[in-house]
Amino acid sequence: MSYRILLVDPNSTAQSITEGALARADYRVAAVSTFEQAKQQIALDCPDLLVTAIRLGAYNGLQLVLRTRIECGDLPVIITGAPADFTTDIDRYGGHFVAAPAGAQLLSKVEELLAGRTPRDPDSKRRWPRKRAELPATVHDAAATVIELSYEGLRLEVEKPAVAGRGALDIRLPTLGLAVKATPRWSKPLDDGDSWWCGAEIALLDVDDARSWRRIVDGLN
């Protein structure tokens, strides 16, 4: 079973470290940086668990928790921050505080909160049909080809070093004038031994991004 986690952290370094740790633990992670991006992502699709920094610029993690309760009910929530950031309001709103730097403590808390819960897409089945494509792309500046697209992800043909040991993938689609961030979910070697297929889930930051991406997919024959 594959759980989906929404990670919210304006600190790009901390976000990258946490995202990589969660991805290596086989969680599906969508990472965003702001309260507004998180709110829009939740409005599009509730995850299985929310991990948010308590400091979100003009907002804070507790405000996001309240918003999440409206959209997603009893969704498990972890709030991270410096030890001095802890407040009893976190407990009152049903959150769980993990002091930064989180590391193994965060992974342990994620496992604890998700234990026994059914993923919102329990069999990791595709909810949207995929469409064939032959689009040139780059993954971390390495040449690739997009073989399939869907509303939520894509299948790439890549050289293994382009995806091995990575968290989020930076994918550029020059013919579409588009760059996206995606999380690899599976990979498979091809018969030639030089190339691999990689399935990746796209992290769409807001409603406009999601609509634009869907228009691209719908435009394929």
N, C-alpha and C positions, 0 to 999 in steps of 0.2 A: 504494500500500500504506500502511496506517495502523497505526503502532506504538502500543502502549499502555504508558504509563510510570506507575509508582507513585512518587509524590513524598512523602517523609517529612521534615517539618521542624516543630519545635515553635515556631519564631519565625514568627508570623503574617505579619509584614511581608515577611520573606525568602521565605516560602512563596508569598505572593500574587505577588511579583515573578517568581519562578522559574516558577510555574504559568502566568502570563500569557505569558512568553517561550516556553515549550514549546508552549502552545496556538497561539500565532501562527505557530510553525514547523510547524503541522499535526500535532502529536503529540496523542494522546488521553491526558489526564492525570487520574489519581485522586490527590487530595491528602489526606493525613492528618497528624496532629500527634504521635502517640505510637507507641512501640514496640508496644504491645498492639493498637492499631488497624491498624498495618501487618501484624503477624503474622496477624490475623484476615482481613485483605484478601487476603493471599497464600494463606492456607488455602482461601479461596473460589475464587480464580482467579489463576494466575500471570500477571504482566504480561510485556512484552517486555524491560523494563529497569527497574532500581531506582535511584532517586536518593535518598540519605538523608544527613541531617546526621549528623556523627559524635557530637554531643552530643544524647542523647535522654532527658533527665532522669536517672532512676536507671539507665538502660541506655545503650548506645552503639551506633553504627552497625555496629561489627564483630559485635556479638551478633546484630544483625538479619541481617547477611550470612550468618552461620553457619546461622541459621534458614532463610534463603532457599535456601541450598544443599541443605538437606534436602527442601524442597518443590519447588524449581524447577531443580535441577541446575546447569547452566552459565550461568544467567541473568547478563547483563552488569550490573555494579554500579558506580555512581559514589558516592563519599563526599565530602561537602563540609564545610569547616570553616576556621578560621583557619590560616594557614601553620604556626603552632606546633603545631597538632593532628596534623600528619602523623606517622605511625608506619609502620615497615616491615612491621608486621602487616597493613596494608591490602594491600600487594603480595602478601604470603604467602597471604592468603585470596582472592586473585583480584579485588580491588577496584581502582578507579582514583580517585586523589585529585584533587580540583579545589579550589583555594583560594578562599575567599569574599572579596569578592563574586564570584560565578562569572561571570555575564554571558555574553559571546560564547565564552569558553573552555569553559563547560559545554555550550553548544549544539554546539560543534565536537567535543567528546568524545562526546556522545550520537550525533551523526552517524557518527563513526568506529566506535563500538562496534556500531551497528546495521547498518552497511554489509554487504550480502550475506546478512543473516539474514532468514529468512522469518517474517513476523508470525504470531503464534499463531492469529489468525483472518485469514489472508492476503488475503481478498477483502473484508474488512470486512462480510461477510454477517451478517444478523441470525441469531443462534443461537436466539432465542426468538420465537414469534409475538406480534404486537401485537394489542391489543384496543381496539375503539372506545370512546371516552369523550367526554363533554361536561362537563368539570369546570371550574368557575371557578378561576382562579389569579392570582397576581401574580408578576411577574418584576422584581426590584429596585423593587418598589412600583408597577409599571405593570401595568394590567389585561391579562390573557391568558386563553386557554382551552386546556385540555389536550384534544387531539383523539384521541390514541392513547397507550396505555401498554404497556410490556413489562417483563420482569424486569430489563432493563439500562438502559432509557431511556424517552423519551417524545417526542411531537410536539406542539408548541405553535403556536397562532395568536397572534401578537403584533404590536405595532407595531415597526418596524425599530429605532428608537432604544433599545428595551429590550434588544437583543442586540448591537448594533453595537459593535465595539471592546472587547468584554468578554472576560475570561477565564472564570472560574467564574460560573454563574448562581445567584442565590438565589431559589428557587421556593417559594412558599407555596400550599398547597392547603387553603383554609379548611374546605371541606365534609368533608375527611378529618382535619382537625386535625393537619396534617403540614407540615413544612418540609424541603426537600431541597436539596442543592447538586448542580449538574450542569454539564457542560462542553458548549457548543454544538459540533455536528459539521457541520452544513450549514444553509443557509437559502435560502428561495425566495419571491419576491414572488407575491402573489395577483393575480387579474385586476383587482380594484378599485383596486390601486395604493397602498392605505393600510395593508394588512396583509401580514404575512409568515408563512410556516410556518418553524419552526425545529426541527430534530432535535437532541436533547441526550442525553448519556450520564450517568447518575446515578452519583455517587460514594457508595457505601454503606460506612459506616465499620466495621461489624462484622457478625458472623454474625446477631445478633438483628435488626439493621436490615434485612439482606437477607431474612430470613424474613418480617418484617413487611411489607416491600414486596411480596414474592411473594404473600402472602395477600391484599393489596389487589388486585393484578392478577388473581389467580385468582377473586376475588369478582365481577369484572365479567362480564356476560353476553356 
